[in-house]
Amino acid sequence: MNLSLKDITNYLESVAPLRFQENYDNAGLILGHPEQEITGAIMSLDCTEEVVKEAIEAGYNLVIAHHPIVFRGIRKFDLSNYVERTLVRAIKHDVAIYAVHTNLDNVLHHGVNEKIAMKLDLCEISSLKAHDLDKLETQYTVGSGLKGKLSKPLTEQDFLDLLKEKMNLPILRHTQLLDKKVEDIALCGGAGSFLTNNAIAAGADVFISSDFKYHDFFDANGKIVLVDMGHYESEYFTIELLFELVTKKFPNFAARCTKVTTNPVRYY
């Protein structure tokens, strides 16, 4: 199936428009020409040298990543860090790089947080913190984080066990358990500590996210259980989400999820 780069990116931007990304973000086309013919795509959470190499070896010339490899200006290419090395390798081999980041976080339907909610079988989902939209954009529900309900109340311990199982987690960090049943769940893939007060205001029993700093845990204030499941771990299934989106739209297109683990964190 012959596809141009813009065929793929136009579709992804119809699902998660770039205008919905946060102002600090750099989602969109990082490297490549819109008219470039695409032979296949690797889906990954991060674009690294190893992922670009994987694409080259597979005969593919596109990496679709969640995290943008370029966040700020690059003044030189002396190969002193992984960003420069990855970009140079991609340029040498004509591999395009596209990022779908906070725009995919912020759309409720077919977004990062909905994917997590599906893994946990949550129902009655809605945005945790809704964003104001133009009245003409009624086809989108946009906001930060997500809230939903379990199909039945669980003890806190049973919920933590469920979370570890469904999200394939090696470890969890959490605040003191409150010795009560949990049913209302708030979540945010990636770094979501800025939504703790929104989760409390929404009446959530548990708020799941990542990158909580030490003092962020005090914000639970005995009102909610905060759970940090790790940044990579909270967004790992975004790889699967991107694969599902692309292959459903382009069923005869060569695409696969990366076999490279790009998580820089190890546990001992």
N, C-alpha and C positions, 0 to 999 in steps of 0.2 A: 504494500500500500504506500503510494507516494504522498508524503505530507511535507508541507513547508513548515518552518519553525513558527511562522505566524498563524498557521492553522491550529497548532497545538496551544500556543500562548493565548490566542484570541478565545479559545474555548475555556481555558483555565481562568481567564479574566472575566468570562461571563458567569462563572461559578463564584469567583472571589475577586471582584473588581479592585484594581490597584488603588482607587480613591478611598477604599476602606482601610488601608494600612495606616499604622501610626506614623506620626510626623518624623520620628527618628529612624524609621525603617528604610530599607533599600530593596524592597521586593520588586520583581519584574525581571526583564531581560538584563542579565549581567554581562554576557558575552555572546556574540553571534550576530548574524544578519537575518532579519525577518524572512527574507526570501530563500534562505538556505534550505536545501532539501535534507530532511531528517531520515536517517537510516534506522534509528531505534533510540530508545531512551532508558536510562537508569534512574530509578527513583531512590532518593536518599534523604536522610535528615540533614546531613551536612555534605557539602562538596569538598572533598579532600583530594590530595594527590592519588591516594589509593583508589578512590571512587572513579576519578578520571581515567586512571589506568585500566580499571575494570571495564569501563565503557569502551575504551580503545580496543581491548582484547576481544570484546564481544562484537566489534564491528559497528558499534553505536556511536553517534556523534551529538548526543544531548544528555545532559544531567539535569534532572528536575529535583531541586532540593527545597527543603522547608526553610532552612536558615540561609540568608544571603552570605556569600563568602566575602563580599566587599561591603563594608559598612561606612567606611570613611575614605578620604582621598589617599591615593597611593602616589608618592613622589618619585619613587625609583623602583627598579626591578633588579635587585642584586641577589635575589634568591635567598635572602637571610631569614625568611619566615615562610610558614606553610601557605599563606595566602598568595604570595608572589610565586612560589614554586608551582602551586596548583594552576594558577592562571597561565603561566608560561607553558606548562605541559599541555593545557587545553588549547592554547593558541597554536602551538606547534602542530597539533593533530586535528585542528579545525573542529574542536568539540565545543558546542554551545552550552552555556550555563544559564538556567532560569531558576528564580526563587519565588516561592509562594509562601509568604511568611505571615505577618500580622493580619493581612487581608483574609487569609484562610482561618486565622484564629478568630477573627471578628464576625464572620458570617455564621449564623446559627446552623443553617441547613447545609449539609455536605461539608461542614467545617471540622476543625481539629477537636473541639469540645464535644460536638455531637458524636464523633467517633468514640471518644472515651465513654460517653453516656451509653452508647450501644453496647460497649464491652461490659458495662455494669448493669445492663438491662434496666436503665432508668426510664421512667415514663413521665408524662406531663412536663416535658422540658421547655425551658424558656431562657432568655438571656438573663444573666445575673445583674448586669448593669447595661441597660439599653442605651444605644446611641441615637441621637436625633438625626433623622433623614429627611431629605426633600420628599414632599408628598408624591412626587412622580416615581419614586423608587419603592413602591409598595410590594414589589416581588421579593425584596430582601428583608430579612430580619437580622439586624446588626447590633452587636454589643460585646462587652467583655465578659468572659466566663459564662457559666451555665448553671442552672439549678434544675433539679428534678427529684423524683421520688423512687424509692425502692418499691418493688412489687409487694413486699411485706416488711414490717419492721424487723430489725436484727439487733442483737446485742452489739455493743461496740467491738468486742473481741471478734465476734463472727464476721462483722463487716470488714475489719482489718484483714482477716483471713481471706475473705472474698476478694478484696482489693488486690492482695498479693498474688492470688491465683489468677485472676482475670487479666491483670496487667503484667504478669511475669516479673514480679519485683523481688530482688534479692534481699532488700531491707527497707524498712520504713522509719521515718522519724515522726514523732507526734507529741502533742501536748498531753497533759494528764487526762485520763479517761474520766467521764463524768458519771459513770455507773447508771446509764439509762439506755433505753432503746433508741435506735437511730432509724430514721426513715427519709427525712429531707436532706438531700445531698447537694452541696455546691462544689463546683470544680473549675479549674482553669489550667489548661495545658501550658507548660512553660512556667515562667516566673510570675506568680499571681498574688504575692503578699499584699499588693495595693488594693485587693478586693476583699480583704478580711472583714472590714466593717460592713460592706455590702452583703456578705454572706450572713453575718450576724443579723443585720436588719431584715434579711429575707426569711429569717427563722430556720436557717439550716442547722442541722445537728452536727454535721461534719463539713469541713471545707478542705478539699484535696487540691494541692498544687505542688510547686517546687520552689527551690531557691529561697526558702525562709531563712533569714539571718537569726542569730541568737535572740536578739531583742524583739524580733517579730513574733516569736512564740508567746511572749507576754501579752500580746494584743488579744489573745483568746479570752483572757479575763474571766475564765470560768464559765463562759457562755457558749462555747463551741469547742469541738475537737479539731485542731489543725493537724493536717497530715502532709508531710513532705515526702513525695515519692521519687524525687530526683528529676532533673531537667530532661535528660535524655529519655529516661523511663516514661515520663509523662507524655512525651510526644513521639515515642517510638512508632506507634501505630499510624502516625501520619504518613509513613512510607507506604503502608498498605492502602490508606485512603487515596493517596495520589495515584497509585497503581490502578485502583478500582475506577477512579474518575476517568483516567485516560483510556483504559481498555474498554470501558463501557461505551464511550463515545467513538473510539476508533478500534473496533474489535479485531481487525486484521493487522494492526500496527505492532511492530516488535517492541516490547517493553518488559522490564522485569524490575523487581525490587533488588536493591544492592545486597550483596553478600558480605560487604565490609561493615564491621562494627566501628562506627565513628565516635562512640562515646569516649571522651578523654579521661573519664573517671574510672578508677578501679577500686574494688573493695577487698580488704584483706580479712 
